[in-house]
Amino acid sequence: MRKLFITTAALVALTASEGFGADLPRPVMKAPPAALPVASWSGCYVAGGGGYGHWNQSTSANVKGDPIGPEVTSGGRGWFGTVGGGCDLQVSGSWVIGVFGDYDFAGIKGDVAVPFGGTTFWGHEKLKSAWAIGGRIGYLITPSILTYVSGGFTEARFSGAGLFVPQFPPVPINLSIAARTFPGWFLGGGYEYNLSWLPGLFWRTEYRLAEYARRGRDILDEGSPTGASAPSKPFVQTIRSELVWRFNWGR
């Protein structure tokens, strides 16, 4: 009888413990969160903005190749607008290479000095426009910030200018210099930043230095060639800031 009681008690205890264990919550195994995709800088874009520029140029004068005065330097400064576009390719993780082109509609005004016949005449001149095509290579210091250097070919269009004697008040003369387009090269550097509050929108700021080839500019007398020329060699420095829209950002 005693053995039957002990055996029964043991069975009851075992059954109770199994039922109690079945009532306990079991741990739920959750899958690790999926990694967020990292957007690639590969793709194409359009850009638009503006900036501030400064130019100077060295000018001399000659008749049939014979110099008739010393070389003098003059320049100008002002604001400009710019539009452009390009394509980039992200390679080796943090490196980005690309090609681009842009067009500056300029309002950079200044003066040109022309040494002619023992007198240096002056005229009001304007850098009217410039375009550039080139490439860039950059490094992502963070996934959202690209630093880069750029370079390539450029052309700039300078207006003509009526000449005057630099005194007060200025004395206009019949001479002028013709407009001219100058070819050259440029080097630049800057950064591009992802404006995360709007997918695809970036902000770019770049410094650029352009050196143009020396080209002759006809000296005109009431619009007719005089046989004299005023070769000029411009240098242009700009700082530009643009908004960039990348088509495929986040895909």
C-alpha positions in Angstrom: 0.0 0.0 0.0 2.8 2.4 0.9 4.7 1.5 -2.3 1.5 2.2 -4.4 1.1 5.6 -2.7 4.7 6.6 -3.4 4.4 5.5 -7.0 1.2 7.4 -7.5 2.6 10.6 -6.0 5.6 10.4 -8.2 3.5 10.1 -11.3 1.3 13.0 -10.3 4.4 15.2 -9.7 5.9 14.2 -13.1 2.7 15.0 -14.9 2.4 18.4 -13.2 5.9 19.4 -14.0 5.4 18.5 -17.7 2.2 20.5 -17.8 3.9 23.5 -16.1 6.8 23.4 -18.6 4.4 23.3 -21.5 2.7 26.5 -20.2 6.0 28.5 -20.1 6.6 30.8 -23.2 9.3 29.5 -25.5 11.9 31.8 -26.9 11.2 33.0 -30.5 14.2 33.1 -32.9 14.1 36.2 -35.1 16.1 36.6 -38.3 18.8 39.3 -38.2 17.7 42.6 -39.8 18.5 42.9 -43.5 21.3 45.3 -44.2 20.2 48.6 -45.8 21.3 48.9 -49.4 24.1 51.4 -50.0 23.3 53.7 -53.0 25.9 53.7 -55.8 27.4 56.9 -57.3 27.3 55.2 -60.7 24.9 56.9 -63.1 24.2 60.2 -65.0 23.1 63.6 -63.8 22.2 67.2 -64.7 23.4 70.3 -62.8 22.8 74.0 -62.6 24.0 76.9 -60.5 26.3 79.9 -60.6 29.4 81.4 -59.2 31.9 84.2 -59.1 34.9 84.6 -61.5 38.0 86.7 -62.1 40.0 87.0 -65.3 43.2 88.7 -66.3 45.0 88.8 -69.6 48.4 89.9 -70.9 48.1 92.0 -74.1 50.6 93.4 -76.6 50.4 95.0 -80.0 52.1 94.4 -83.3 52.0 95.3 -86.9 52.7 92.4 -89.3 54.4 90.5 -86.4 56.6 93.4 -85.3 55.9 94.6 -81.7 55.0 98.2 -81.3 54.6 98.4 -77.5 55.2 96.6 -74.2 53.0 93.9 -72.9 50.4 95.1 -70.3 48.0 93.2 -68.0 44.4 94.0 -67.4 41.4 92.0 -66.0 37.8 91.9 -64.7 35.5 90.1 -62.3 31.9 89.3 -61.8 29.1 86.7 -61.5 28.0 84.0 -63.9 25.5 81.1 -64.3 26.3 77.6 -65.4 24.5 74.4 -66.6 25.9 71.0 -67.3 25.7 67.3 -67.0 27.8 64.1 -66.9 28.1 60.5 -65.9 30.0 58.8 -63.1 31.2 55.2 -62.4 31.9 54.1 -58.8 34.9 51.7 -58.9 36.9 49.8 -56.2 34.5 50.7 -53.4 35.3 54.4 -52.6 36.7 55.7 -56.0 34.5 57.5 -58.5 35.5 58.4 -62.1 33.4 60.4 -64.6 33.1 62.6 -67.6 31.2 65.9 -67.8 30.5 69.0 -69.8 29.2 72.5 -68.8 28.4 75.9 -70.2 28.9 79.2 -68.4 26.8 82.2 -69.4 29.0 84.8 -68.0 28.7 88.5 -67.0 32.3 88.9 -66.0 33.2 92.5 -66.9 36.5 94.2 -67.0 39.0 96.3 -69.0 41.5 95.5 -71.7 44.7 97.5 -72.2 46.2 97.8 -75.6 49.7 99.4 -76.0 49.6 101.1 -79.5 51.9 103.7 -81.0 53.5 104.7 -77.7 50.2 105.1 -75.9 48.3 102.5 -73.9 44.6 102.7 -74.7 41.9 101.0 -72.7 38.5 99.5 -73.5 35.6 97.9 -71.6 35.5 94.2 -72.2 33.3 91.2 -71.1 33.9 87.5 -70.8 30.6 86.5 -72.5 30.6 82.7 -72.3 32.7 79.6 -71.8 32.2 75.9 -72.2 34.3 73.0 -70.9 34.4 69.2 -71.4 36.6 66.9 -69.3 36.9 64.2 -66.7 37.2 63.9 -62.9 38.4 61.4 -60.4 37.2 61.4 -56.8 37.3 59.6 -53.5 34.4 59.0 -51.1 35.5 60.2 -47.7 32.1 59.1 -46.5 29.3 57.4 -48.4 27.7 60.8 -48.8 30.7 63.1 -49.5 32.8 62.9 -52.6 36.1 64.9 -53.0 37.5 65.1 -56.5 39.9 66.8 -59.0 38.9 67.6 -62.6 40.5 68.7 -65.8 39.9 69.0 -69.6 39.5 71.3 -72.6 37.7 74.7 -72.6 36.9 77.7 -74.8 36.0 81.2 -73.7 34.4 84.0 -75.8 35.5 87.6 -75.1 33.7 90.6 -76.5 35.2 93.3 -78.6 35.9 96.7 -77.0 36.0 100.3 -78.2 39.2 102.0 -77.1 39.7 105.3 -75.3 42.4 107.4 -73.8 42.5 106.7 -70.0 42.0 110.2 -68.6 39.1 112.0 -66.9 36.8 112.2 -68.6 37.8 109.4 -71.0 38.5 110.4 -74.6 37.1 107.9 -77.1 39.0 107.2 -80.3 38.1 105.5 -83.6 40.1 102.3 -82.7 38.6 99.1 -81.3 39.6 95.5 -80.9 37.6 92.6 -82.3 35.8 89.8 -80.3 37.7 86.6 -80.0 37.3 83.0 -78.9 40.2 81.5 -77.0 40.9 77.7 -76.6 42.6 76.4 -73.5 42.7 73.9 -70.7 41.5 73.8 -67.1 42.1 72.2 -63.8 39.8 72.1 -60.8 38.9 70.5 -57.5 36.0 70.4 -55.2 33.4 68.3 -53.3 29.9 66.9 -53.8 27.5 66.3 -51.0 24.4 64.1 -50.8 21.4 66.2 -49.6 19.7 63.3 -47.9 16.4 65.1 -47.4 15.6 64.6 -51.1 16.8 61.4 -52.8 18.9 62.2 -55.9 19.7 65.8 -55.0 23.3 66.8 -54.4 25.2 70.0 -53.8 28.6 70.6 -55.6 31.2 73.3 -55.1 34.3 73.5 -57.3 37.3 75.9 -57.8 38.6 76.0 -61.4 41.6 77.6 -63.1 41.6 77.9 -66.9 44.6 79.0 -69.1 43.9 80.0 -72.6 46.2 80.2 -75.7 47.5 83.5 -76.9 45.5 84.6 -79.9 45.7 87.8 -82.0 42.8 90.3 -82.0 42.5 92.7 -84.9 42.8 96.4 -84.1 40.0 98.1 -86.1 39.7 101.7 -87.3 35.9 102.5 -87.4 35.4 98.8 -88.0 38.0 98.3 -90.8 41.2 96.3 -90.2 44.3 98.5 -89.7 46.8 95.7 -90.2 47.7 95.8 -86.5 46.9 93.1 -84.0 46.6 92.9 -80.2 47.5 89.3 -79.1 46.0 88.4 -75.7 46.5 85.5 -73.3 43.7 85.2 -70.7 43.6 83.3 -67.4 40.3 82.7 -65.7 39.6 81.6 -62.1 36.1 80.7 -61.0 34.4 79.3 -57.9 31.1 77.6 -58.7 28.3 76.1 -56.7 25.6 73.9 -58.2 22.6 71.7 -57.4 23.0 68.2 -59.0 20.1 65.8 -59.8 21.1 62.1 -60.2 18.6 60.1 -62.2 19.2 56.7 -60.7 20.1 57.5 -57.1 19.0 54.8 -54.7 18.3 52.1 -57.3 
